Amino acid sequence: MTTAAAETTVVRYEPRGAAHEVFKARDSELVIAGPAGTGKSLACLWRVHLCALNNPGTRYLIVRKTAVSLGSTTLVTYEEKVAKAALASGIVTWFGGSTREAPGYRYSNGSKINVGGLDKPEKIMSAEYDIVFADEATELTIDDWEAIGTRLRNGMLAWQQQIAACNPSYPKHWIKQRCDQGGARMLISRHRDNPAYMNADGTPTAKGVDYFKKLDALTGVRRLRLRDGKWAAAEGQIFEAWDEGIHLVDEITPGPGWSRWGAVDFGYTNPFVYQDWWEDGDGRLYLNHEVYFTRRLVEDHAERIRTLLYHDNGQPRGQLPRGIYADHDAEDRATLERKLGLSTKPAHKSVSDGIQAVQSRLKVQPDGRPRLFIRRGALVERDPELEAASLPMGTAEEITGYVWAVKPGNKGGLKEEPLKENDHGCDAMRYMCAARDLVGRTRVRWL
């Protein structure tokens, strides 16, 4: 609240547990990890904000893997829940960036918080900082993290620190290994640390009751990670060869001899998926853009897809897809074709051999590379409904939870068919791989 003098603004924030420890720690590498909704990012943002307010002339960086994800999530939290009063009073002002300087928040005492994504690192990585905060740090590679560390040399604070906030991922993730090996300190955040969801006596708030219902509805590995806070691998994971360090790439630059393709899995309550694929001259597939959104009509999705394929004047953005392989719904296919001005082809729907086609492409070949990649940041637009429910937002987030169904009486763990849950991007990916590797293949029977 604001006092009668209108000069002092009091903003209440109550850090608990690991969130409170963030404000005391001086470790050069600090990770705060735990389930979804424990206040990890909020604590780190307050840490950076208060340091900037109380230490004139200091420099900070808030970063995520992509600039788009940073702007739609982390910076919204910063502006609405951390610096709202400071922005309103003019103590903090937004600077949109220039040819020489990264965008960020300027403080009246000369401090500055730069912001940006590691998909466009030129400006943010040319400056020097006292503290760097990486949100959703499991998206980063070890090379990203170490590169950030080289920028901690501004020297205006008595300590220099890089901080990461994240939900748990798979057990062999580099963050978990780095902390286990003593290269970084990990603070474990729990739901009781978040006063928005838990009262001091351990009972849930009204908001907490609603939020915990969403977490309780999760299943499989996402429940283990986002509800229980465990660094867990999915039991029965189908695409066991999937490795984020190998199959996720930062940039895709189609060159001469490349071909463009599309894959579609229709949905309304479940996500509608459109995947924009490129195939290089050696037959490797690259997922470059992905529409993954719920509760929109096909004609509305088609308008979004058009922005990927055409300029505003109607001219194609380079090569148009040679083929779009779609789920078999005739009405939806007709709508998509009419709106895009392109034909579609019925996808090869056989599940078993389609999964095998994807598995084959994920294997690292003798040249040291697999035959399928997904670009980080391929997601065109984040679905707030999926985000609020802690559900996958894109194929890359589905893969680790894409598991074999366990049927009654199947005690031997036979791998017969996938669990039909959070599989929409995986289905479209299966259509794409089947189209390139199975359809039209000459079948020869040797006697």
N, C-alpha and C positions, 0 to 999 in steps of 0.2 A: 504494500500500500504506500501512498505518498503522504508525507507529513504536511502539516499546515503551512510550513515554511516553503513548501514546494521546491525544496532544494535537495532533500535527501529522499531517496527511494529505497524502500526495504522490500527485498524479494526473498521469500522463504524457500529454502531447499534443504531437505533433510537426508543427507547421505547416511547409509547404514552399511555395516558389514564390509564387503569388498569395495563397495562404492566409497565408503569413508576412507578405506586404506589407500585408494587412488590419490587422495590429497596429501598423504604423508610420505608415500614411497618416493625414493630418489634413485631407484634402479635405472641403469641406462637403457634397459629394454624391459618393458612392463606389459603384460597381457592380462586383461580382465575377460574371463570367459565364463559362460554359464547358459542356462536355458533362455528361451525367448521371454522378453518382458521383465527382466530383472533390473533394468535401469543402467545397463553397462555404458551405452553410448552417452546417455544424459550425464552420467558422472564425469566422463572424460571431457565432454564439452564444457561443463562447468569448471573443470580443472584448468583447461586452456583459457577460458574467459576470465577467470579470477586472476590467473597469472598475468594476463595481458593488462588487466585493470590496475594491478598493484605493482607492476614493474615497467616503468616508462622505457620506451625505446626497444622493447623486446620483439622478437619475430617468431611466428608460429605457422604451422601448416596443418590443415585438416584435409585429409585425402581419402578417396576410395579408388577402387580399380577403374571405374569409369566416371566421367564427369556427370553424365546423365543420372546415374544412380545416386551420386552425392547430392545433386541439386534437388532431387525428388524425395529424399529421405533425411539424411543427416543435417543438411542446412535448414530444412523446415523445422526440425527439432531445435536447432540452435536459435533460430529467429523467434520461434513461438514460445519456447519453454526456458530458454537461457538468457538471451540478450534482448528480449522484447522491450523491457523498460529502458535499457541503455540505448537501443535504437530509437525509441520514441523521444528520448530526451536530447538526442544528438551527441551523446558521449561516444557512440559508435555509429559510423556511417559506412554505407556500402560503396565500394569502388569497383566498377565493372571491368577493370583491366585496360591495358594498352599494349602497344607493340613491344614494349620493353618490360612491362610489369604484369604479374598474374593478378586476376581478380581476387577480391577479398574484403575484409572488414578493417577499416581504419579507426583507431582509437584516438581520442583527443590528447592523450599523453604521448603520442608518437609510436605506440605499439601497433603491430599489424598482424592480422591472421590471413595468410594466403589460403586459397581453396582451389582444388582441382582434382582431376582424375589422372591416373597413371596411363590411361590410353592416350593422353595428350600431355606428356610430361615436360615439354620444353621450358615453359616459363616457371613452373613450380620447382623444377629441379635445378634452376639456375641461381636460386637464392640460397641464403644460409639461415638456419633456424636455431631456436633454443629448445623448442619442444615440437614434436610432430605427432599428430594423432591420426591413426589409420583405422577407419571404421569398417566393419564387416571384413576383417583382415584375412579370413580364410580365402577370400577371393584373390588375394595377392600371391605372387610366387616368392620363393626365397630370394630370388634376384631383386625383385621389387623392394623387399624389406631391407636388404643390405644396401641397395642404392639409396634408399631414404636415409639410412644411417650416415652416409657420407656427407649429408647436408647439415648435420647437427654440429655446427662450428661457429655459431654467431657469437657465443661467449658472453652474452649479456646477463645470463643467469649463473648462479653458482653451480648449477648442474645442467647437463643437457640430457634430454630424454626422448625416446620414442615409445609411444603407447599404442597398443592395439586393443580393440574390442571385437569380440566374436562370439557366435554360437559354436558349440562343438561340431566337429566334422568327423571324418574317418580317423581311426586310431593312429595311422601312420602319417597323418598330415604333418608338414614341416613345422608348424607352430607347436604342436604337441611334442614333437621330438626335440625341438630346440629348448623348450621349457624343461622337459625331462632330463636333458643333458646339461642343464645349468646355464645355457646361453641366454636365457630370459627368465624372468620371474612371472609365474602365473597366479593371479588372484581368482578364486572361485566365487562367482556371484550366484546368489540364490533369490528366489522370489520374495523371501522375507526382507530382502534388502531394498525393495521398491515400495515406498510408502503410498504410491498411487494404487497399488494392488493389495497390499498387506498392511493391516494396522500393527501398531507396536506390540500388541498382545498376541500377534500371530493369527488373528482372524482376517479373512479376506474383506476388502472393501466392496462396495456395490460394483464398482468397475472391475475389481478383481474377480468377483464371482462370474461375471460374463466372460472375462478373458480366459479364466481357467477352464470354463466349459469348452472353449475352442481348442485349447491345448489337450484336454482330455479326449477330444474327438479324433485326435491324430492317431495314426497307426504306424506300425513298423519302425523303421529306422528314424523317421522324422519325429515320432513320439519319444524315442530314446534320447535324441539330441535336443529337441526344442522344449520338451516338457520335463524330461528327467536330467538333462544336462550331461549326458554321457558321450564320450568320444567313441561312437559305436559304428560298426560296419553292419550292413544289412545281411541278415541270415537268408541265404538263398538268392543272393543278388545274381541277376541274369547276366549282366555285362561285367563280368569279373575283371576283364582286361582294362576297364575304364580307369584312367589315371589323369587327374586334372593337370598335372605337371606336363603331360605328354599331349593330351587330346584337346586342351584349351589353348588357343593361340590369340595373340593380341591384334594382329592385323591380317587381312586377306586382300591381296592385290591381284585381281584377275589379269592375266596377260594374254598374249596371242596364243590361239589354239585352245583357250578355255571355253567350256560350255556352261550355260546357265539352265537350271531346272527348278521346279517348284513341287512341293508336296503339301497336301491338305488333309487335315482330320477335322471334320465338322463337329460343332458342338454349340450349345447355348448355355444350359445350366453348367455343363462341363466346358472347359476351355475349347474355343475354336483355335485351330493351329494352322498357320501358313508358314512354311519354311522356304527360304530363298537360298538355294544351293548353287555352288559353283564346282565344276569338275576340271581339274587341270589336265595337261597333256598326258600325264602318266596315270590318269584314272582316279586320282585321289579326290574325295568329296569334302567340301568345306561349307558348313552352315554359316552364312554371312549375316542374314537378318531373320528375325522370327516374330511373327504376330501370335500372341498367346493371350487370349482375353475371353472373359465370360460375358453372358447376357447382352450380346449385341447381335443384330440381324446380319445375315450373310452379306446383304447389300452394303451395310456399314463397314464390315470387314473389307469388302472389296475396295471401298474408297481408300482405306488405309494401305492396302496392297498396291493400289495404283500409284501412291506416292513413292513406293519403292521402285516401281517399274517405269514411271513416266515423269517428265518434267511438268510444270504447271501449264506450259503451252501445248501439252499433249505429245511432245516428242519423246521417244524412248530414252531412258537413261542407259545408253549403251545397248548391249545385247538383251533381247527379250528371252524368256524361258523357251527352250526347245520343246519342253513338255512339262505339263503340270499334272501330277499323279494324285488323284483325289479319292476320298471315301466314296462309296457307291450311291449315296443319296441323289436320286435323279433331279429332284426339284432344286436342291441346294447347288448342285453342279450347274444346272441351267442358269440360275441366278448369278453365280460367280462368272460364268462364261459371258453372259450378257453385259455385266458391269465392267469386266476387264477387257472385253473384246478379244479374248483368247480362248481356245478350246482346252478342255481337260481330258485326261485319260483315266479310266477306272484303275484304281490301284490293285496290285497283286496282294490279296488279303490273306493268303495262307500264312498262318502265324509261325509255325515251327521253322520252315525254311527261311522265312523273312528274318527271324531272330538269328538264325545261323549266318545269314548274309551280313548282318550288323556285327556279330561277334567276329567274323572273319576279318572285317575291315578294321576293327579295333586292335587287332594283333599287330605288334611291332614287326615289321618286315626286315629282311637281311640288310637293307640299306639304313636301318635304324629309325625308320618312321612308320607310323600306321597309315592306313588308307582312308581315315575319316577324322575330321577335325571340326570343332565348334569355336567360333570366335567369341571371346569374352565381350560382353556388351551387345550380343546379337539381338537381345530382346528390344523390340521397337518401343513398347510402352508397358509400364508396370500396371498390373491390375490391382487396385486398392482392395477389392473384395478378397482376392486370393492372398494378398499380403496380410490383411487383417486376420485371416484364418490360418496363417503360417503354412500355406500350401505352396507347392512348387510353382514358380513363375518362369517357365521355360524348360526346354528339354534337358539342358545341363543340370538343372536342379532335380529333375525326375530320375535321372539314371541311377543314382546310388540307392534309390528306394524302389526300383523296378525289380520285383522279385517273383520267384516261382510260387504259384498257388499251392497251398497245402490242402489236399482233399481228405475227407473222412476216410479212414482206413489206409491212407497212404503212408504207412509207417516207414517205408523204405526211402522216402524223400524223392520219389520219382519226379523228374523234371519234365512235366507234360505241357503245361500252359502257364502263362504269366497271370499274376493276380490283376484283375481288372480294376485298378485303382491308380489314379495319378499316372496314367500311361499315355496321355494324348500326344505329347511330343514324341515319345518313343514309338508310337504307332506311325506317325508321319515319317519319322526317320527310317522305320522299317519299310514303309512304302518306297522310299527313295532308294534304299540299298537294293531292295528286290527288283525295282525297275531297271537298275543298272547291271545287276549281277545275275538275275534269275530269268526275267521275262525275255522270251525270244532266244534263250539259250538252246542250242541244238542238243537233243538228248540222244545218246548213242548207247545201245545195249550190246555188250560184248557177250558172245556165246562161246 
